[in-house]
Amino acid sequence: MMRPTAVPQGGSRASARAGLGAACAAILAFVTVGVSGAVALAPDSRDATPNCKEWQTVTQVPVPGSRRSASRSASGSGTTTPTPTTTPVCRNAPPTPFPQPAWAPETVVGGARLGATGVVVDLKPGTAAPPTVPDVSYVVADLDTGEVLASKSPHAWLRPASTLKTLTALTLIPRLDPRQVLVAKPEHEAAAGTRVGILAGNGYPVGRLFDALLMSSANDAAYLLADAAGGPEQTAALMNETAVALGAHDTVAVDPSGLDEQGQHSSAYDLALIGRAAMKLPDFRVYVSRRHAVFPGGKAKVGGTVYQPYQIQNINDLLANYRGAIGIKPGRTNRAQHTFIGAATRDGRTLIVTQMGSTTGDWEDTAALLDWGFANAAAVVPVGRLVEPGEAAPPREAPPATASLTGTPAPSSPALPTRAGLAAPSDADESAQTAASVVTWGIAALGVAVLGLAAALVVRRRSRT
């Protein structure tokens, strides 16, 4: 019986190493090709249409630098030619006004000319036109006389955002004692949106809550104050009664904080009426002109952490940057974009400016309107006026045959329409597809690795037989 010929152990290891080396080489080649293929299949993110939100629109913006593409001159020398490129991005778009009836001109609150769309101004010869600002609607008026110096679509129905807190304060300041202490509940602590930091189970003086409401735009303060007046729904009903009494017939309040709610809207004209009325309340003037205040601390129910009183700031940039500014209130939500009520006094004249639907919210736009108003108040013919409380009845709808001063109502629904092209895959979707391709190639490569390793083990086992 012949004994099998022995193969040196080193030879079996060499064979195994050779098998593993071949497998690794195959894996490397496979993964390289796979990743290259995945990258090649992934479209340039700069060419992908982003999936924007309903309040945004797709905008082409330049890409920093430029893409250089190789070209060859007639002499055969290689050259590079810069090719400027752009990329689509989502940018906030001006909100679309709600559809509204066309009013009979003689019933438009504040005067027939205020029923028009676009800029409304009556300039004397040599008088500069109002500055161009990125607002859907605005009003520039004399706070004392009520004369409207200039406007843009002043009665357009738009979302007010937190400028509605001006109406909340106007409604509640006369009804609540500033020294009254209100105890917060868990729902106040958990309020949506901007909060000042109210803690459930702790007491807060009404006066400090108005500081938080008007300086910090605190929604938790809005709901705690609203509960003291009977609850958010009852407060909204009182706010609507106040608006009607002022002649602010464009305004429907649903949420005391100003957060977007179905059916809630106002206008630049109404915000001017509301701001003018609020500035007649001495306490309101104090709240909105403060640059900073101290808010009470408290003890957290969960964990028992004790918080000391802390300073809150006024978020109205006009106060810090415009000489003579005395208030009033900014606001912003995604669907409303930026809204604002501002007031300033110079040389014995006080102007109020209201703005709705701005995509920038820049205080310099407000400053430009105020500068124009102060420089030209005596050189323009007022185009309307802010009515006195109790003076104006609701406007009447124009007969169908009557030409509308307000223009044709937008056919869109109250919600901002979805813009064309928004259903295309987003950059994130494209990245996910690319990642999935790479994972697929990786799995295939892993399978090759397993097969190669198995082959090497078989060679090694046979070498020992």
Backbone hydrogen bonds, N-H to C=O, Kabsch-Sander energy under -0.5 kcal/mol:
donor,donor_aa,acceptor,acceptor_aa,energy
11,G,8,P,-0.9
12,S,8,P,-1.1
13,R,9,Q,-2.0
14,A,10,G,-2.2
15,S,11,G,-2.4
16,A,12,S,-2.3
17,R,13,R,-3.0
18,A,14,A,-2.6
19,G,15,S,-2.3
20,L,16,A,-2.8
21,G,17,R,-3.0
22,A,18,A,-2.3
23,A,19,G,-2.2
24,C,20,L,-2.9
25,A,21,G,-2.4
26,A,22,A,-2.3
27,I,23,A,-2.6
28,L,24,C,-2.9
29,A,25,A,-2.4
30,F,26,A,-2.6
31,V,27,I,-3.1
32,T,28,L,-2.4
33,V,29,A,-2.4
34,G,30,F,-2.6
35,V,31,V,-3.1
36,S,32,T,-2.3
37,G,33,V,-2.6
38,A,34,G,-2.5
39,V,35,V,-2.7
40,A,36,S,-2.5
41,L,37,G,-2.2
42,A,38,A,-1.4
47,D,44,D,-2.5
48,A,44,D,-0.6
48,A,45,S,-0.6
52,C,50,P,-1.2
56,Q,53,K,-1.8
57,T,91,R,-2.5
59,T,89,V,-3.0
61,V,59,T,-0.5
61,V,87,T,-2.5
63,V,85,T,-2.2
67,R,83,T,-1.4
69,S,67,R,-0.6
69,S,81,T,-1.8
71,S,79,T,-2.2
73,S,77,S,-2.1
76,G,73,S,-1.7
79,T,71,S,-2.4
81,T,69,S,-1.9
83,T,67,R,-2.8
87,T,61,V,-2.8
89,V,59,T,-2.8
91,R,57,T,-2.5
91,R,89,V,-0.6
93,A,55,W,-2.5
98,F,157,W,-2.5
103,W,101,P,-0.6
104,A,396,R,-3.4
107,T,104,A,-2.4
108,V,104,A,-0.5
108,V,105,P,-1.2
111,G,108,V,-2.0
114,L,111,G,-1.3
115,G,112,A,-1.8
116,A,113,R,-1.4
117,T,405,L,-0.6
120,V,151,S,-3.7
121,V,119,V,-0.5
122,D,381,V,-0.5
123,L,121,V,-0.6
124,K,379,A,-1.2
127,T,124,K,-2.2
133,V,131,P,-0.6
135,D,133,V,-1.8
136,V,356,M,-1.6
137,S,356,M,-1.8
138,Y,152,K,-1.7
139,V,354,T,-1.9
140,V,150,A,-2.7
141,A,352,I,-2.5
142,D,147,E,-2.6
143,L,141,A,-0.6
143,L,350,T,-2.6
144,D,350,T,-0.6
146,G,142,D,-2.1
148,V,384,G,-2.7
149,L,140,V,-2.3
149,L,147,E,-0.7
150,A,140,V,-1.5
151,S,120,V,-1.8
152,K,138,Y,-2.6
153,S,118,G,-2.1
155,H,114,L,-0.5
156,A,153,S,-1.8
158,L,156,A,-0.6
158,L,266,S,-2.5
163,T,160,P,-1.5
164,L,161,A,-1.8
165,K,162,S,-1.6
166,T,163,T,-1.7
167,L,163,T,-0.5
167,L,164,L,-0.8
168,T,164,L,-1.8
169,A,165,K,-2.7
170,L,166,T,-2.5
171,T,167,L,-2.1
172,L,168,T,-2.2
173,I,169,A,-2.9
175,R,172,L,-1.1
176,L,172,L,-1.7
180,Q,177,D,-1.7
182,L,180,Q,-0.5
182,L,204,Y,-2.8
184,A,182,L,-0.5
184,A,202,N,-2.6
188,H,185,K,-1.1
189,E,185,K,-1.8
190,A,186,P,-1.8
191,A,188,H,-1.5
201,G,184,A,-2.7
202,N,199,L,-1.8
204,Y,182,L,-2.4
206,V,180,Q,-2.6
207,G,178,P,-2.6
209,L,205,P,-1.7
210,F,206,V,-2.1
211,D,207,G,-1.5
212,A,208,R,-2.1
213,L,209,L,-2.5
214,L,210,F,-2.4
215,M,211,D,-2.8
216,S,211,D,-0.7
216,S,212,A,-0.8
218,A,212,A,-2.0
219,N,194,T,-3.3
220,D,194,T,-0.6
222,A,218,A,-1.5
223,Y,219,N,-2.2
224,L,220,D,-1.8
225,L,221,A,-2.5
226,A,222,A,-2.2
227,D,223,Y,-2.1
228,A,224,L,-1.3
229,A,225,L,-0.7
229,A,226,A,-0.9
230,G,227,D,-1.5
231,G,226,A,-2.7
235,T,231,G,-2.7
236,A,232,P,-2.5
237,A,233,E,-2.1
238,L,234,Q,-2.1
239,M,235,T,-2.6
240,N,236,A,-2.1
241,E,237,A,-1.9
242,T,238,L,-2.3
243,A,239,M,-2.4
244,V,240,N,-2.3
245,A,241,E,-2.1
246,L,242,T,-1.6
247,G,243,A,-1.0
247,G,244,V,-0.7
248,A,243,A,-2.7
249,H,247,G,-1.8
251,T,248,A,-1.2
252,V,265,H,-2.8
258,G,255,D,-1.5
264,Q,261,E,-2.0
265,H,252,V,-1.3
266,S,158,L,-2.7
269,Y,154,P,-2.5
271,L,267,S,-2.6
272,A,268,A,-1.5
273,L,269,Y,-1.9
274,I,270,D,-3.0
275,G,271,L,-2.9
276,R,272,A,-2.4
277,A,273,L,-2.3
278,A,274,I,-2.5
279,M,275,G,-2.1
280,K,277,A,-1.2
281,L,278,A,-2.1
285,R,281,L,-2.1
286,V,282,P,-1.7
287,Y,283,D,-2.4
288,V,284,F,-2.5
289,S,285,R,-1.1
290,R,286,V,-1.0
290,R,287,Y,-0.6
293,A,312,I,-2.0
295,F,293,A,-0.5
295,F,310,Y,-3.6
298,G,307,Y,-1.6
300,A,305,T,-2.9
303,G,301,K,-0.7
304,G,300,A,-0.7
307,Y,298,G,-3.8
307,Y,305,T,-0.5
310,Y,295,F,-2.2
312,I,293,A,-3.1
314,N,291,R,-2.4
315,I,215,M,-2.5
315,I,313,Q,-0.6
317,D,315,I,-1.0
319,L,316,N,-0.9
320,A,316,N,-0.6
321,N,317,D,-1.1
321,N,318,L,-0.5
322,Y,318,L,-2.5
323,R,321,N,-0.5
325,A,322,Y,-2.0
326,I,343,A,-2.6
327,G,343,A,-0.9
329,K,341,I,-2.4
331,G,339,T,-2.3
333,T,337,Q,-1.1
337,Q,333,T,-2.3
338,H,358,S,-2.9
339,T,331,G,-2.6
340,F,355,Q,-2.5
341,I,329,K,-2.1
342,G,353,V,-3.0
343,A,327,G,-2.6
344,A,351,L,-1.8
345,T,324,G,-2.5
346,R,349,R,-2.6
349,R,346,R,-2.1
351,L,344,A,-2.4
352,I,141,A,-2.9
353,V,342,G,-2.8
354,T,139,V,-2.1
355,Q,340,F,-2.7
356,M,137,S,-2.5
357,G,336,A,-0.5
358,S,338,H,-2.2
359,T,134,P,-0.8
365,D,362,D,-1.3
366,T,362,D,-1.0
367,A,363,W,-2.6
368,A,364,E,-2.1
369,L,365,D,-1.8
370,L,366,T,-2.5
371,D,367,A,-3.1
372,W,368,A,-2.2
373,G,369,L,-2.4
374,F,370,L,-3.0
375,A,371,D,-2.2
376,N,372,W,-1.8
377,A,373,G,-1.4
379,A,376,N,-1.5
380,V,376,N,-0.6
380,V,377,A,-0.5
381,V,122,D,-2.2
383,V,148,V,-2.3
384,G,148,V,-0.7
385,R,110,G,-1.7
386,L,146,G,-3.1
387,V,385,R,-0.6
390,G,245,A,-2.9
391,E,388,E,-2.0
398,A,102,A,-3.6
402,T,399,P,-1.8
422,L,419,R,-1.4
424,A,421,G,-1.0
430,E,426,S,-2.4
431,S,427,D,-2.4
432,A,428,A,-2.2
433,Q,429,D,-2.3
434,T,430,E,-2.4
435,A,431,S,-2.7
436,A,432,A,-2.4
437,S,433,Q,-2.0
438,V,434,T,-2.3
439,V,435,A,-2.5
440,T,436,A,-2.4
441,W,437,S,-2.3
442,G,438,V,-2.5
443,I,439,V,-2.5
444,A,440,T,-2.0
445,A,441,W,-2.5
446,L,442,G,-2.3
447,G,443,I,-2.1
448,V,444,A,-1.8
449,A,445,A,-2.2
450,V,446,L,-2.3
451,L,447,G,-2.2
452,G,448,V,-2.7
453,L,449,A,-2.5
454,A,450,V,-2.4
455,A,451,L,-2.2
456,A,452,G,-2.1
457,L,453,L,-2.1
458,V,454,A,-2.0
459,V,455,A,-2.1
460,R,456,A,-2.3
461,R,457,L,-2.6
462,R,458,V,-2.4
463,S,459,V,-1.8
464,R,460,R,-0.8
464,R,461,R,-0.8
465,T,461,R,-0.5
465,T,462,R,-1.0
